[in-house]
Amino acid sequence: METRLDAIKGLIRSAGGRVTATRLAIAETMIDSAEHMTADELVTEVRRRFPTINRSTVYRTLGFLEEAGIVDHVHLGHGRAVYHLADRGHQHLVCESCAAVTEIPIEELRPLEVQLENDHKFALNTRHFAIVGTCERCRRAKR
C-alpha cells in the first residue's frame, strides 16, 4: 500500500519537481502534525530535524508544494494563513467567539456548490477561506 509520503513524492515528480530533502522534510512534518501550521511554525519544526535549512527555502518550498496541489493554505479568521496537506479535502468552520476550528468533510458543501452553480453560475472555492460563525458552546453561553 502506498503511504502518504510516497503519494507526495509522486505528486512532486508529476509537477516536474525533484524530490529534495527540504520538500520531504516539510511533507513529513505536515504528515506528523495533526494541526494546521503557519509557515513560521513549519520553519521551526523543520529546523528541529534539519537545522541548516533556511527560512526562505521553506517559504519557497511551500510555494512549490501549493502550486503542485500538495499543500493548501487557508485563512482561519483574522490570523495568519495556515498550511495543511491537500490530500484530505475538508472545510474549516471557525467560531468568531472562541476561535475553535472544526473540520467538516468537503462533501457536506457539495449541495451548496451545486446550488450556487445552478442559480448564479458561480463556482465556489472551498479551499482558501474558512466559514466563520458561532459554535454551539458559545451560542449556549450567550443565552
C-alpha positions as CSV (number, residue, x, y, z in Angstrom):
1,M,0.0,0.0,0.0
2,E,1.2,3.5,-0.9
3,T,2.0,5.7,2.0
4,R,1.1,9.4,2.2
5,L,4.8,10.3,1.7
6,D,5.1,8.0,-1.3
7,A,2.0,9.7,-2.8
8,I,3.5,13.1,-2.2
9,K,6.8,12.0,-3.8
10,G,4.7,11.0,-6.9
11,L,2.9,14.3,-6.9
12,I,6.2,16.3,-6.7
13,R,7.5,14.3,-9.7
14,S,4.3,14.8,-11.6
15,A,4.6,18.5,-11.1
16,G,8.0,18.4,-12.7
17,G,9.9,18.8,-9.4
18,R,12.7,16.9,-7.8
19,V,12.2,15.1,-4.5
20,T,14.5,17.0,-2.3
21,A,15.4,16.7,1.4
22,T,13.6,20.0,2.1
23,R,10.4,19.0,0.3
24,L,10.4,15.7,2.1
25,A,11.1,17.4,5.5
26,I,8.2,19.7,5.1
27,A,5.9,16.9,3.9
28,E,7.0,14.6,6.8
29,T,6.5,17.4,9.3
30,M,3.0,18.1,8.0
31,I,2.1,14.4,8.0
32,D,3.3,14.0,11.6
33,S,1.5,17.1,12.8
34,A,-2.2,16.7,13.5
35,E,-2.6,20.5,13.4
36,H,-2.6,23.2,10.8
37,M,0.7,25.1,10.9
38,T,1.7,28.6,10.0
39,A,4.8,29.0,7.8
40,D,6.8,30.1,10.8
41,E,5.7,27.0,12.8
42,L,6.8,24.8,9.9
43,V,10.2,26.5,9.8
44,T,10.6,25.9,13.5
45,E,9.6,22.2,13.2
46,V,11.6,21.5,10.0
47,R,14.7,23.1,11.6
48,R,14.5,20.8,14.6
49,R,15.3,18.0,12.2
50,F,17.4,19.9,9.7
51,P,18.9,22.9,11.4
52,T,20.7,24.2,8.3
53,I,17.6,24.7,6.2
54,N,17.0,28.4,5.6
55,R,13.6,30.1,6.3
56,S,13.5,31.4,2.8
57,T,13.9,27.8,1.5
58,V,10.9,26.7,3.5
59,Y,8.8,29.5,2.2
60,R,9.8,28.8,-1.5
61,T,9.2,25.1,-1.0
62,L,5.7,25.8,0.4
63,G,5.0,27.9,-2.7
64,F,6.0,25.0,-4.9
65,L,4.1,22.5,-2.9
66,E,1.0,24.7,-3.1
67,E,1.3,25.2,-6.9
68,A,1.7,21.4,-7.2
69,G,-1.6,20.9,-5.3
70,I,0.1,19.1,-2.5
71,V,-0.4,21.7,0.2
72,D,-3.2,24.2,0.7
73,H,-3.1,27.4,2.8
74,V,-6.2,28.6,4.5
75,H,-7.2,31.7,6.4
76,L,-8.8,30.8,9.7
77,G,-10.4,34.1,10.6
78,H,-8.2,37.2,11.0
79,G,-4.9,35.5,11.8
80,R,-2.0,34.3,9.6
81,A,-2.6,31.7,7.0
82,V,-2.0,28.1,8.0
83,Y,-0.9,25.2,5.8
84,H,-2.1,21.6,5.6
85,L,-1.8,18.7,3.2
86,A,-4.3,18.9,0.4
87,D,-4.9,15.1,0.1
88,R,-7.8,15.1,2.6
89,G,-10.4,17.6,1.5
90,H,-12.1,19.4,4.3
91,Q,-13.6,22.7,5.1
92,H,-12.9,24.7,8.2
93,L,-15.6,26.2,10.4
94,V,-14.2,28.9,12.8
95,C,-16.0,30.3,15.8
96,E,-15.8,34.1,15.9
97,S,-16.2,34.0,19.7
98,C,-13.7,31.3,20.9
99,A,-11.7,30.7,17.7
100,A,-12.4,26.9,17.8
101,V,-11.8,25.3,14.5
102,T,-14.0,22.4,13.3
103,E,-13.2,20.4,10.2
104,I,-16.0,19.0,8.1
105,P,-15.8,16.8,5.0
106,I,-15.9,18.8,1.9
107,E,-18.7,16.6,0.6
108,E,-21.0,18.4,3.1
109,L,-20.7,21.5,0.9
110,R,-21.5,19.8,-2.4
111,P,-25.2,20.7,-2.4
112,L,-24.3,24.4,-1.8
113,E,-21.8,24.3,-4.6
114,V,-24.3,22.8,-7.0
115,Q,-27.0,25.3,-6.0
116,L,-24.6,28.3,-6.4
117,E,-23.5,27.0,-9.8
118,N,-27.1,26.3,-11.0
119,D,-28.7,29.5,-9.6
120,H,-25.8,32.0,-10.0
121,K,-23.3,30.4,-12.4
122,F,-20.8,30.8,-9.5
123,A,-18.0,28.3,-8.7
124,L,-17.4,28.1,-5.0
125,N,-13.7,27.8,-3.9
126,T,-13.8,25.9,-0.6
127,R,-10.1,25.7,-0.1
128,H,-8.8,29.2,0.7
129,F,-11.1,30.6,3.4
130,A,-12.9,29.2,6.4
131,I,-16.6,29.6,7.1
132,V,-16.9,31.9,10.1
133,G,-19.8,31.7,12.6
134,T,-20.5,30.9,16.2
135,C,-20.2,27.4,17.7
136,E,-22.9,25.8,19.8
137,R,-21.0,26.2,23.0
138,C,-20.6,30.0,22.5
139,R,-24.3,30.3,21.4
140,R,-25.4,28.5,24.5
141,A,-23.2,30.7,26.7
142,K,-24.8,33.8,25.3
143,R,-28.4,32.6,26.1
